[in-house]
Amino acid sequence: MKHMTAFAALSAAALTAGAAWAEPQAEVLHWWTSGGEAKAVAVLQKQFSDRGGVWTDMPVAGGGGDAAMSALRARVLSGNAPTAVQLKGPAIQEWYDEGVLADISDVADAQGWADVLPAQIAEHMKCDGHWCAAPVNVHRVNWVWANKSILEANGIEMPTTWDEFNAAADKLKAAGITPLAHGGQAWQDATIFETVVLGIGGADFYQKALVDLDPDALSSDTMKSVFDEMRTLRGYVDDNFSGRDWNLATAMVMNGEAAFQIMGDWAKGEFLAAGKEPGVDFVCAPTPGDAGFLYNVDSFAMFKVDGEDKQDGQKLLAELIVGPSFQETFNLNKGSIPVRTDVSLDKFDDCAKKSAADMKADGEAGSLLPSMAHGMALHGAQSGAILDVVTAHFNSDMSSDDAVKMLADAVANSM
Ligand code: BGC
């Protein structure tokens, strides 16, 4: 075996030295509470218990993780950080800068993470050159999900441009079918928004506007067209969309109450958990424009905690998370693809295979881009400023001209 597992090495050392054995402990804060998410996190829980670990679950419901992040802040401020926390994007480095994250480089080096993780993704897991988070998966955000029989009954093909999407939606609306299942929560509005930015503006525009925060891009005519499309999409949601959880919107597509949902592939986890089959009951396609791959990588950071049992728990968790067996089983349930490049996709469905192929192609083409809506691209204050404007526009009759001005101002004030 090329790399002896870090935890096995430590356990062996402890036994040789005759040290007392305490079970590895982990209190794990996460926001995986929907049907598909719960099935996926149960995989980690089981693998941890099978290796003698004692898992204390701390689920904080709320898609996108806003509530979980508030709970985390409260725990850290009270000096009682959880052992392991679902954390991602620049928030990892923000917490590291506060001096509260543990260095997990011993596990990462022992397991050779650098050899099996894509370089762009590995960078998100590093703080000052040390490994400070363990990546779980790669979710693609820019997907459209559709109810197959609704499309067939109405003679509709999966749309490849926003004009085609609008034409399909108009046809469905005229037939009395809700075209777009949506939950009116800021992060869900932003999830749609970023796919429209990518589809209408292209990969370079997405990078300039939502990653580099270039003022010209933010106030451009292209951004006005994006808000025009958001206004059109607002006309395709049902009257009860406000505040609806994302998984209930997925259920609308599953149950034939709506035709499409624009959502990351955690939605596929819901379809699968409900026994639905891709290509049979539902269809997946990149969002209109197909101009790139918006990635959202779930990861766990370990907080500095006292006690050898907890520190052992952190090492064991980190080892399991990046291990090939967890990567396969977890991602089959979660809807995402393994982050390791050496895990076979034989057991995965065609949506996952497409995700992996597109990720590779977009990586080569320079259009593999971090999701703004899912905290992969910006610091919280900056993405928060964008989300506020997107939601204010979606929930009012604000003009695209005003939205663009508001967007550029809000971003400038957040820096
Ligand atoms: C997370 C996913 C999660 C989704 C809905 C995303 O931000 O990355 O793991 O399933 O939110 O809660």
Residues whose N, C-alpha, C, O or C-beta is under 5 A from the ligand:
A	BS01	BGC	W31 G62 G63 G64 W266 N296 D298 H374
